[in-house]
Amino acid sequence: MNKKISSLLNEQINKELYSAYLYLDIADYYADQGLNGFENWFFVQAQEERDHAMLIRRFLLNNDEVISLSAISAPGFKKNEQKTPLFETLKHEQTVTASINHIYAAAFDDKDFRTMQFLDWFVKEQGEEEKNAADMIRKFELFGNDSKGLYLLDQELAGRIYAPPSLVL
């Protein structure tokens, strides 16, 4: 594997772990607000992001590459009242998508077909992640200003169940 691609994948591990940290912070924000369904949705999201990091880690190890972890920055949503976590979610997912696409392009340029095939799952997953975030924002905009609507949306989000990724390495 090209060292540039290995380095990009190592950086992506950090980005996925940051995503998990971010979503855990957002889950805590909603727990503080008494919105347990929102808390659950973001807690499940944090678990998924952690799994994404572990999948990339395993792929690198399976290809005899060295793992190089770096520090994870604090997201700080609870400390910054100007940010609305729900609306930041879509922007964050779009940033992650751009990062995955960048790695894919580097693998394409290097004709690293194994990495491209591995990243195909992530490309599809990011499409789902962006759609889920956009759908939740849309629902919140429709129902969030009404207390009964917010209650029902919170109940719906409480039903989200963690499902491990189905990617086979």
N, C-alpha and C positions, 0 to 999 in steps of 0.2 A: 504494500500500500504506500502510496506517495506520502511523504512526511507532511505536506501541506494539508492533505485530506485528513490524515490522522490528527493533526493539530486542530483542524476545524471541528472534527467529531468530538475531541476532548473539550473544546470550548462549548460545544452543544450540550454535553453532559452538564456543564456548569449552568447553562441557560435553562435546561430542564429542571435542575435542582432549584434554581432561583424561582422558576415558575411554581414549583411545589411550595416553596417558602412563601411566595406571594399569595397563593391561593389559601394557604393555611392562615396567613395574616388576615385575609379578607373574611375567611370563615370566622375568625375571632371577632372581627369587626361586627359581623351580623349577629354573632352570639351575644355581644354586648348590647345590641339593639333589640334583642328578644325575638329575632327572626330565625328560628331554629331550622326551618326548611332551607332558607338561603345558606345558613351555616352548613347544613348537610351537603348541599349542592357543591359548595366550594371545598369542603373537606374531601369529598369524592374526587373532585378535580385535582386537588393536591396529590392524592394517591396515584391518579393516572399520570401526572407529570413526573412523579418519582419513578414510576415504572418506565416511562420513556427514557429517563436517564440510565436506568439499569439495563435496558435493551441496548442502548448505544455502548455502554460499558462492556457488556457481554460480547457484542459484535467486535469491538476493538480487541478484546482478549482472545477471541476465537481467531483473530487474524494476526496474532503475535505482536500486537501493538502495546505500547506502554500507556497506562492510564496516568493522567496528570490532573489532579483536582486542584481547584483554586478556591479562594474565599467567596462566600455568597454574601452579597450586599443585603442589608435590611430593607424591606419594601416600605415600611413606615406609613401605611394607609391610616392606621388609627391615630397617628400623630398629626396628620395633615387633613384638616377639616375641609380644605378646598377641593380635594379629590373625592369623587364618588366612585367607589370600587367597582360597582356593577358596570359603569360606562367605560372604565379603564380596561376591563377584561377583553373586549373586542380589540382594542388597540394593541394590547399585549399579545394576543394571539396572532394578529397580523405581523407583528415584529418577529415572532417565532417562525411563522410561515416564511418570511423573507430570509431568515437564517437557514432554514432547511433548504430552501430553493438555491441559496448561495452554495451550500455544500454540494447539492445535486449538480449544479452547473460545473463546479470544480471537478467532480467525479466524471462528468461527461467529457470535459476537456481532456482529462487524463485517460479516458477510455477505461475507467475503473468500473466495469459492469457489475461486479459483485456489490460494491457500495451503492451504485445506482439502484440495483434490485432491492437492497436492504432499505434504502430511503423511499422507495415507492410506497411502502406502508405508511411512512411518516407524512408523505405528501397527501395521501388520502385522509389520514387522521387529522391533519391540520385543516383540511376542508371541512371536516365534521366539527372541529373545535370552533372555527370561525362561525359556522352556521348555528351551533348551540349558543354561543355568546350573543349573536345577533337576535336569535329567537327569544332569548331571555330578556334582552333589552326591549324588544318589541312588546312582549307581554307586560313588562313592568310599565312601559309608557302607556299601554292600554288600561291596565288595572291598578297600577301602583298608587295612584292618587286617591283611590277609593278604599277606605279601610276594609270593607268586606272583600273587595277584589284583591287587595294585598294579602289578606288572610288566606284566601283560596289559593293564590299563587304560592304563598309560603307553604301551604299544605301540599301542593303539587310537587314543589321542589324537595320536600321532606321524603318523598317516595323514591328519589334517585338512589340506586344501589350500585355499589362498586363492582365492576367486572374487570378482571385482569385482561391485559391485551392478548390478542390471539396470534401475534406474530411468532412464527417459528424460526429460530436461528439455525 
